[in-house]
Amino acid sequence: MSTASTAPAPCGAGGLTHRGLVYGSDAEFLATTAPFLREGVERGEAVLSVNTAANTELLRQALGGTAREVEFLFAEEFYESPGNTLGAYRRYVDEHTRPGRHTRIRVVGEPVWRGLDALETAEWTRYEAAVNLTFAACPASIICPYDTRVLPEGVVADARRTHPQLAVGASARPSAGYTAPTEDGGWRRAPMPVAAEGEDVSMRFGADLTAVRQEVAKAAAGLGLSPERAERLVFAVNEVATNAVQHGSGAGHLSLRRSGRRVVCDVTSRGGDEAHWYLGYLPPDPGQPRGHGMWVVRQLCDLLEVHTDRGRTTVRLHIGLG
């Protein structure tokens, strides 16, 4: 399996500031976020708020006339899936920091943690960790709010693990619990168990992936995916299998099944380098002709798990029934 794009592609001068905001009242939320956004407007930065409807209204009122210079989006609509959301943020950074626009962007982004199952919670946590890699070289200041009044204790604890700094009012301090995404701090793990409904579709494959595409398309339709989602799955599986053939032993194994409200597909192969858990979270250099596949796959799937153990790499793709 290829480990291409193991370093973040450059996207401008400056570097990332990524802070978690652990708060327990509206006043605490505003004490950090309102001055943070106002300062961005005063400095001529691109300023974005992606928060719940309630917190969006709090910010609009607190900012007054300054709110006209802030772009507001609703978190419930923006935080669709980890890969898709990270891709959307990256496009925002690239667009707003291109020559002649802004030298820096500033974001208050509030992931939606309520209503998630264990797998979704784990993958959104790894998303927050991956932000530190994806935007490491980008001129971006990001604050991620965590409301202790409504969030599980484990999610709040992970905020300290995924953010190098914690916001305190208008200032910040280092997070003692921070674990870099490249360190062995629990980020690398085997795919979480899934309960299969019915029999798996299982097959081995080699260099010719025609049969893989045909079998996945047929199985996806039979398992209840819409034509659009089935097409996404076929494209994503083809990219992963191609990667396995080109950078592994030249062959691999595929298994596909339905599990609850998702269709789950495992692509396994042997050989090649170890595949980092964050494979596909690092955007490729736009100038390079190859290496874009896993970045695209991350954005096509609702969830993606990657794990290498004793020379065997498993890429697990999840696509919801919709």
C-alpha positions as CSV (number, residue, x, y, z in Angstrom):
1,M,0.0,0.0,0.0
2,S,1.4,3.4,-1.0
3,T,2.1,5.9,1.8
4,A,2.3,8.8,-0.7
5,S,1.6,12.3,0.6
6,T,3.0,11.7,4.1
7,A,3.8,15.4,4.5
8,P,1.3,18.2,4.2
9,A,1.3,20.0,1.0
10,P,2.2,23.7,1.4
11,C,-0.6,26.2,1.1
12,G,0.9,29.6,2.0
13,A,2.9,31.5,4.5
14,G,2.6,31.1,8.2
15,G,1.4,27.9,10.0
16,L,-1.5,26.4,11.8
17,T,-2.8,27.4,15.2
18,H,-5.3,24.7,16.4
19,R,-7.0,25.3,19.7
20,G,-9.7,23.5,21.6
21,L,-12.2,25.5,23.6
22,V,-13.7,23.5,26.5
23,Y,-16.6,25.6,27.9
24,G,-19.6,25.2,30.1
25,S,-21.7,28.4,29.6
26,D,-22.7,30.8,26.8
27,A,-20.5,33.5,28.5
28,E,-17.4,31.2,28.4
29,F,-18.1,30.4,24.7
30,L,-18.4,34.1,23.8
31,A,-15.4,35.2,25.9
32,T,-13.1,33.3,23.5
33,T,-14.9,33.2,20.2
34,A,-16.2,36.7,19.8
35,P,-12.9,38.5,20.3
36,F,-11.1,35.9,18.2
37,L,-13.4,36.5,15.2
38,R,-13.5,40.3,15.7
39,E,-9.7,40.4,15.7
40,G,-9.6,38.4,12.5
41,V,-11.9,40.9,10.8
42,E,-9.8,43.8,12.1
43,R,-6.7,42.2,10.6
44,G,-8.3,41.7,7.2
45,E,-8.3,37.9,7.5
46,A,-10.9,35.5,6.0
47,V,-13.2,34.8,8.9
48,L,-15.5,31.7,9.1
49,S,-17.9,30.5,11.8
50,V,-19.2,26.9,11.6
51,N,-21.3,26.4,14.7
52,T,-24.7,25.2,16.0
53,A,-27.7,27.4,15.3
54,A,-27.8,28.5,18.9
55,N,-24.1,29.5,19.0
56,T,-24.3,31.1,15.6
57,E,-27.1,33.4,16.9
58,L,-25.0,34.2,20.1
59,L,-22.1,35.2,17.9
60,R,-24.2,37.4,15.6
61,Q,-25.5,39.3,18.6
62,A,-22.1,39.6,20.3
63,L,-20.4,40.8,17.1
64,G,-23.0,43.4,16.1
65,G,-22.0,45.1,12.9
66,T,-18.8,43.1,12.6
67,A,-20.9,40.0,11.9
68,R,-21.4,41.3,8.4
69,E,-17.7,40.6,7.7
70,V,-18.0,37.0,9.0
71,E,-19.2,34.0,6.9
72,F,-21.6,31.9,8.9
73,L,-22.4,28.2,8.2
74,F,-24.3,25.7,10.3
75,A,-22.3,22.9,11.8
76,E,-25.1,20.4,11.4
77,E,-24.9,20.8,7.6
78,F,-21.1,21.3,7.2
79,Y,-19.8,18.4,9.4
80,E,-21.1,15.7,7.0
81,S,-18.3,13.2,7.2
82,P,-14.6,13.5,8.3
83,G,-13.0,13.3,4.9
84,N,-15.6,15.5,3.2
85,T,-15.4,18.1,5.9
86,L,-11.6,18.2,5.8
87,G,-11.7,18.6,2.0
88,A,-14.2,21.4,2.3
89,Y,-12.0,23.3,4.8
90,R,-9.0,22.7,2.6
91,R,-10.8,24.2,-0.4
92,Y,-11.8,27.2,1.8
93,V,-8.2,27.8,2.8
94,D,-6.9,27.5,-0.8
95,E,-9.5,29.8,-2.2
96,H,-9.3,32.5,0.4
97,T,-5.5,32.6,0.6
98,R,-4.7,32.7,-3.1
99,P,-2.7,35.7,-4.3
100,G,-4.6,39.0,-4.0
101,R,-7.0,37.8,-1.3
102,H,-6.2,37.1,2.4
103,T,-2.9,36.3,4.1
104,R,-4.6,34.2,6.7
105,I,-7.9,32.6,7.6
106,R,-9.6,32.3,11.0
107,V,-12.2,29.7,11.9
108,V,-14.4,28.8,14.8
109,G,-15.5,25.3,13.9
110,E,-17.7,23.2,16.2
111,P,-18.0,19.5,15.2
112,V,-21.3,17.8,15.9
113,W,-20.8,15.0,18.4
114,R,-24.4,14.3,19.4
115,G,-26.1,11.3,17.9
116,L,-23.0,9.4,16.8
117,D,-22.2,5.8,17.3
118,A,-18.8,4.5,18.7
119,L,-17.2,4.2,15.3
120,E,-18.3,7.7,14.2
121,T,-17.1,9.2,17.4
122,A,-13.7,7.5,17.0
123,E,-13.3,8.7,13.4
124,W,-14.3,12.3,14.2
125,T,-11.8,12.3,17.0
126,R,-9.1,11.1,14.5
127,Y,-10.3,13.8,12.1
128,E,-9.5,16.4,14.8
129,A,-6.1,14.8,15.1
130,A,-5.6,14.8,11.4
131,V,-6.3,18.6,11.2
132,N,-2.8,19.1,12.8
133,L,-1.2,17.3,9.8
134,T,-3.5,18.5,7.0
135,F,-3.1,22.2,7.8
136,A,0.3,22.2,9.4
137,A,1.8,24.5,6.8
138,C,-1.3,26.6,6.2
139,P,-1.9,30.2,7.4
140,A,-4.9,29.1,9.5
141,S,-6.1,29.8,13.1
142,I,-8.8,27.4,14.2
143,I,-10.7,27.2,17.5
144,C,-12.9,24.1,18.0
145,P,-15.6,24.5,20.8
146,Y,-16.6,21.6,23.1
147,D,-19.7,22.2,25.3
148,T,-19.4,20.3,28.5
149,R,-23.1,20.8,29.2
150,V,-24.1,18.4,26.4
151,L,-21.1,16.4,25.3
152,P,-19.9,13.0,26.8
153,E,-16.9,13.1,29.1
154,G,-14.8,11.0,26.7
155,V,-15.4,13.5,23.8
156,V,-14.3,16.4,26.0
157,A,-11.2,14.5,27.2
158,D,-10.3,13.8,23.6
159,A,-10.4,17.5,22.9
160,R,-7.3,17.9,25.1
161,R,-5.7,15.0,23.2
162,T,-6.3,16.4,19.7
163,H,-5.5,20.1,20.2
164,P,-2.0,21.3,20.8
165,Q,-3.4,24.3,22.7
166,L,-6.5,25.1,24.8
167,A,-8.2,28.4,24.6
168,V,-8.7,30.3,27.9
169,G,-10.7,33.5,27.4
170,A,-8.8,35.5,24.8
171,S,-5.5,33.7,25.5
172,A,-4.3,30.1,25.3
173,R,-2.1,27.6,27.0
174,P,-0.5,24.3,25.9
175,S,-2.6,21.2,26.3
176,A,-0.9,18.8,28.6
177,G,-2.8,15.9,27.1
178,Y,-2.0,16.6,23.5
179,T,-0.8,13.6,21.5
180,A,0.6,14.3,18.0
181,P,-1.1,12.3,15.2
182,T,2.3,10.8,14.2
183,E,2.9,9.5,17.6
184,D,1.9,6.1,19.0
185,G,-0.8,7.5,21.2
186,G,-3.8,5.4,20.3
187,W,-4.3,6.8,16.8
188,R,-3.2,3.6,15.1
189,R,-5.7,0.8,15.7
190,A,-7.3,-2.1,13.8
191,P,-10.7,-1.4,12.2
192,M,-13.5,-1.6,14.7
193,P,-15.7,-4.7,14.7
194,V,-18.8,-4.6,12.5
195,A,-21.8,-6.9,12.6
196,A,-22.5,-8.3,9.2
197,E,-26.1,-8.8,8.0
198,G,-26.3,-11.7,5.6
199,E,-23.3,-13.3,3.7
200,D,-20.2,-11.4,2.7
201,V,-19.4,-10.8,-1.0
202,S,-15.8,-12.1,-1.1
203,M,-13.3,-12.3,-3.9
204,R,-9.6,-12.2,-4.7
205,F,-8.3,-9.8,-7.3
206,G,-5.2,-9.2,-9.4
207,A,-4.1,-6.5,-11.9
208,D,-7.4,-6.6,-13.9
209,L,-10.0,-5.0,-11.7
210,T,-12.9,-5.3,-14.1
211,A,-14.5,-8.1,-12.1
212,V,-14.1,-6.1,-8.9
213,R,-15.9,-3.1,-10.3
214,Q,-18.7,-5.3,-11.6
215,E,-19.1,-7.3,-8.4
216,V,-19.1,-4.2,-6.2
217,A,-21.7,-2.4,-8.4
218,K,-24.0,-5.5,-8.3
219,A,-23.6,-6.1,-4.6
220,A,-24.0,-2.4,-3.7
221,A,-27.3,-2.2,-5.5
222,G,-28.5,-5.5,-3.8
223,L,-27.6,-4.2,-0.4
224,G,-29.7,-1.0,-0.8
225,L,-27.3,1.7,-1.9
226,S,-28.7,4.3,-4.2
227,P,-27.3,4.5,-7.7
228,E,-25.3,7.6,-6.8
229,R,-23.8,6.1,-3.6
230,A,-23.2,2.8,-5.4
231,E,-21.2,4.7,-8.0
232,R,-19.2,6.4,-5.3
233,L,-18.4,3.0,-3.7
234,V,-17.3,1.5,-7.0
235,F,-15.0,4.4,-7.7
236,A,-13.5,4.3,-4.2
237,V,-13.0,0.6,-4.1
238,N,-11.3,0.7,-7.5
239,E,-8.9,3.4,-6.3
240,V,-8.0,1.4,-3.2
241,A,-7.6,-1.9,-5.1
242,T,-5.5,-0.1,-7.7
243,N,-3.2,1.2,-5.0
244,A,-3.0,-2.3,-3.5
245,V,-2.0,-3.8,-6.8
246,Q,0.5,-1.1,-7.7
247,H,2.2,-0.8,-4.3
248,G,1.7,-4.2,-2.7
249,S,2.1,-7.7,-3.9
250,G,0.1,-7.2,-7.1
251,A,-3.0,-8.9,-5.7
252,G,-5.5,-8.5,-2.9
253,H,-8.7,-9.6,-1.3
254,L,-12.1,-7.8,-1.1
255,S,-15.1,-8.5,1.2
256,L,-18.3,-6.5,1.2
257,R,-21.4,-6.6,3.4
258,R,-24.1,-4.6,5.0
259,S,-23.8,-3.6,8.6
260,G,-26.7,-1.7,10.0
261,R,-27.2,1.6,8.1
262,R,-23.9,1.2,6.2
263,V,-22.3,-0.9,3.5
264,V,-18.8,-1.9,4.5
265,C,-16.0,-3.0,2.2
266,D,-12.6,-4.3,3.2
267,V,-9.7,-4.2,0.7
268,T,-6.7,-6.1,2.1
269,S,-3.3,-6.7,0.6
270,R,0.3,-7.6,1.5
271,G,3.6,-6.0,0.8
272,G,4.6,-2.4,0.4
273,D,5.2,0.1,3.1
274,E,3.2,0.5,6.2
275,A,0.0,2.5,5.5
276,H,-0.4,5.3,8.1
277,W,-3.8,5.6,9.7
278,Y,-4.1,9.1,8.2
279,L,-3.6,7.9,4.7
280,G,-5.9,10.1,2.5
281,Y,-6.1,12.9,5.0
282,L,-3.1,14.7,3.5
283,P,-3.9,16.7,0.3
284,P,-1.5,16.0,-2.5
285,D,0.5,18.7,-4.2
286,P,-1.7,20.0,-7.0
287,G,1.4,19.9,-9.3
288,Q,2.0,16.2,-8.9
289,P,0.3,14.0,-11.6
290,R,-0.3,11.1,-9.3
291,G,-1.1,10.4,-5.6
292,H,-4.6,12.1,-5.5
293,G,-6.5,8.8,-5.2
294,M,-6.7,8.3,-1.4
295,W,-7.5,12.0,-0.8
296,V,-10.5,11.6,-3.1
297,V,-11.5,8.2,-1.5
298,R,-11.6,9.9,1.9
299,Q,-14.1,12.4,0.6
300,L,-16.3,9.8,-1.2
301,C,-16.7,7.6,1.9
302,D,-18.6,8.4,5.0
303,L,-15.8,6.8,7.1
304,L,-12.5,5.2,6.2
305,E,-10.2,3.1,8.4
306,V,-6.7,2.2,7.5
307,H,-4.5,-0.3,9.4
308,T,-1.3,-2.2,8.7
309,D,-0.3,-5.2,10.8
310,R,2.6,-7.6,10.1
311,G,2.8,-6.7,6.5
312,R,-1.0,-6.9,5.8
313,T,-2.9,-3.7,5.1
314,T,-6.6,-3.3,5.5
315,V,-8.5,-0.4,4.1
316,R,-12.1,-0.4,5.3
317,L,-14.6,1.8,3.5
318,H,-18.0,2.7,5.0
319,I,-20.8,4.3,2.9
320,G,-24.2,5.0,4.5
321,L,-27.4,3.9,2.9
322,G,-28.5,7.5,2.8
